[in-house]
Amino acid sequence: MTPPADGSVPAAEPADDRIDEPSVDEPSVDEPSVDEPSVDEPSVDAVADALSEPDDEARERALRAGLEDFELDEADRALLEAEWDDEGLEPGAAPLPVLAVVGRPNVGKSTLVNRILGRREAVVEDTPGVTRDRVSYPAEWAGREFTLVDTGGWEVDVAGIESKVAEQAEVAIALADAVLFVVDATVGATSSDERVVELLRRSGKPVVLCANKVDGPSGEADAAYLWALGLGEPHPVSALHGRGTGDLLDATMAVLPEESAHGELRPDGPRRVALIGRPNVGKSSLLNKIAGSERVVVDETAGTTRDPVDELVEIKGVPYWLVDTAGIRRRVHQTRGADFYASLRTQAAIEKAEVAVVLVDASEPMTEQDTRVVSQVVDAGRALVIAYNKWDLMDEDRRPFLEREIERDLVQVQWAPRVNVSARTGWHTERLVPALERSLESWDKRIPTGRLNAFLGELVAAHPHPLRGGKQPRILFGTQASTRPPRFVIFATGFIEAGYRRFIERRLRETFGFEGTPIEISVRVREKRRR
């Protein structure tokens, strides 16, 4: 194997706890016996004692000075001279006013939400009932910031999942500071619209009436009929083409307060947690159980959640932003319509989160989807907790099979905390907090450069890199380039093989922890400066 032209090496693969099995292109003749320590190998305690010696800084200065004998580029010097600045969390601000968008199914609420946001955020499809939960988005108009809440269609006298959607719309009205009531002007006011009007009047919230699907002057006559609802002036709008939305928002800002009287105050620095997994694994049930209320729609039908749903909840007194995402299906390119956009939003939710809780159905055999979801989190560089849900449904005969599945399918993420829970009953859900805290602490962890190089020195002395082609690459210097996730850069005289990098990663975890976070290790091969 030869190094790339620029000397860089891709980040190390996630570590496992087994001996690296040699592949076809990686002969095992000279592999170090990294998992079977020799007699003279120092113990973990001995390594820790060595790393605490006061000469770490002197060692760092000496190694850094030695690097001057090698060819370094501007990127290398920038990395070596960079000063650490721990990222602080922004203090919480006053709660933004909340504007809820309500109306019957398929009147264009999500299209209007996308028009207000100026981007395609809400899932839109020419099918009634695509939106099922209440979903919040940050929005801005004329310098005013507010929270926009998209809701599922409100129908009366419905049963099943539709009744739960209507309940979510009622909750959105109760928690809003103002309501944007959307009516299809081409259809006119229906009996369901009149029932919604009664609900809005009882709520006492300011209401702005939007007459949607008015694509031209001829449709404004239809909008005029909506005066009969008794909610004041109907604002003719075409959410699809943007006609009249500016005047609608001006009228809305006139009734929307500066600060929310109903929104929750955001504590300083709540961490963002994404709940992900394949469809119908219990993500929404877990969010509702943790929150202590029915925050999102739960139904036995797989794929109920389409949009990521953000909820600020407290778990054992600790605030977290929980993001309930749509289930990741087999392949994004095999999905269509609303499911396709939902898959993209799930990936975006992982990117925005700090830690992901991957839910696995413990009562059923693990699938390729489960392992793919875990890989998405690791590839995104996010902290990870694996929660085995539906533990109450697993019988004793299933347990040994589950252990073998974990050893086979999740061997690359043995470093991730595992929690057995039941979202239906709430069993052991409180154990998620310490697991999240451990993962986030590791995700934020930084190893001082002196301690890191002392660790590498002890490691290489006990287990040097195997010879390749009669040469043995020498590690010159190591530094941690960043956190979230921890990224390490090693300067060496030759290519460091992937197996040896995995060995370094395993020993980093054994010595410094790093439970629940992926670790990235890259190698920069540098030659001696020519005199």
C-alpha positions, 0 to 999 in steps of 0.5 A: 500500500502506498500513501496518497500524493499529499501524504494524508491518510483517511480517518481510521475506521471505527475500532472493534475489540477483536484481533484485526483479521488480515485481508488479501492486501494486508499480509499478516506476516509482520502484524504486531500482536496488539491484542495479546500483550507481551510480558513486558507490556506496561499495564493501563495503570502504568501508562496512566502513571507515565502520562501524568509525569511533569516532563510531558511539556518538555517532551512536547517541546523536544518533539515539536523542535524535532519536526523542524528537520522535516518538510512541513507545509503551511497547513502543518504549521497552522495545525501545530501553532493553533491555539485551543479555544473551547466552544462556549454555549450561547445563553438562552434567549427570551422565547420567540412568539409562536405562530400556528398554521391550522386548517383542514387537510390539503388546504395548502398549509405546508405549502404556505409554510414553505413559502413563508420560510423561503425554502422547502422544509415541510413535506409537501405532496398532493395527497391529504394528510401528509403532515401528521405531527406539529412541526416547528421551524424558525422563521423571520419576516421584516426583521421579526423572528418567530417560531412557525408551527405546521400542523396536521389537517384538522377534521371533526368526527374522525377516528384512528390516526386522523383523530390523533392528528386533530389532537396535535392541531388542538395542542398547537393552538393551545401553545401558540401566541397567534393562529394562521387559519388556512381555508381553501377559497376554491371550496369555501367554508365547510362544516369542518372549517366552522368547527375550527372557528368555534375552537379558535374563538374558545382559545381566545388567540388572535387569528388571521384568516388566509384564503388560499389558492387564489391564483388571480383576481377572479378568485378574490370573489371566492375569498370574499365569501369567507367574511361569513366565518366571522374572523375578520378580513380574509387575506387572498393568497396563493401559497403555491405562487407566492401571491399575497403572502407579503400582505398576509405576513404583515397582518400576522406580525401586527397581532403576533406579540414580541415574546411568547407567553406560552413557549418554554424558556430555553435553558442555557445550552441544551444538547441536541439529541436525534432519535433515529432508527428504521420505521416503527421501531418506537422512536415517537413512543420513546419521545412521548414517554420521556416528555411525559405527554403526547408530543408526537403522533404514535400509531402502529402504522409504520412511517407515521412520522414524516418530518423531524420534530423538535421538542425541548424536554427535561430528563431527570432535570437535564434539558435536551432538544429531542429530535424525533425523525422519520424512519430510515427506509432501505434506500433513499433512492428507492423511496418516493414522494413524501418518504424521499424528502423525509429520508433527506430530513432525517440525514439533516437531523443527524447532521444538526444533532450532537448525539444520536440515540439509535433505536433497535427492536430487541424483539426482532432480528437485526436488519441491514437497515439497523446497521446502516443507521448506525453507520450514518451516525458514525460517518457524520461524526456524531456521538452515539448511544444504542437503545434496544427498545421493546425489551419487555417483548423479548423472551428468554430464547431471543436473548442469546440470538441478540447477543450474537447479532450484536457481536456480528453486526455491531462489532465496529461500534463496541465503544457505544453505550448500550441501554435496554429500554421499553418505550411503551412502559417507560422501563429503564428510560432514565438510564438514557441520561448517564449514557448520553452524558458519557457520550457527549463528554467523550465527544467534547474531550481533548487530550493535552498534546504533551500527554498524547505524545507521552502516550504514543511514546509508550505505545510505540516502545511496547508495540512498534509498527511492523516492518514493510519493505525493510523499513519501519515508519516512525511516529514523530509527533501527534496532536489533537486537531479538534473535538466533536468528534475527537480528531487526531493527526499523527506526523510520521516518516512513513505510511501507518497501516489501517490495522495499526491505526485501529490499534492506536484507536483502541489504546486511546479508548482504553487509556483516555475513555472516549466511550460513545464517540467515534475517533478519527485518526489521520497520518501525515507522512513527512520526509526529512528536509534536504540540507 
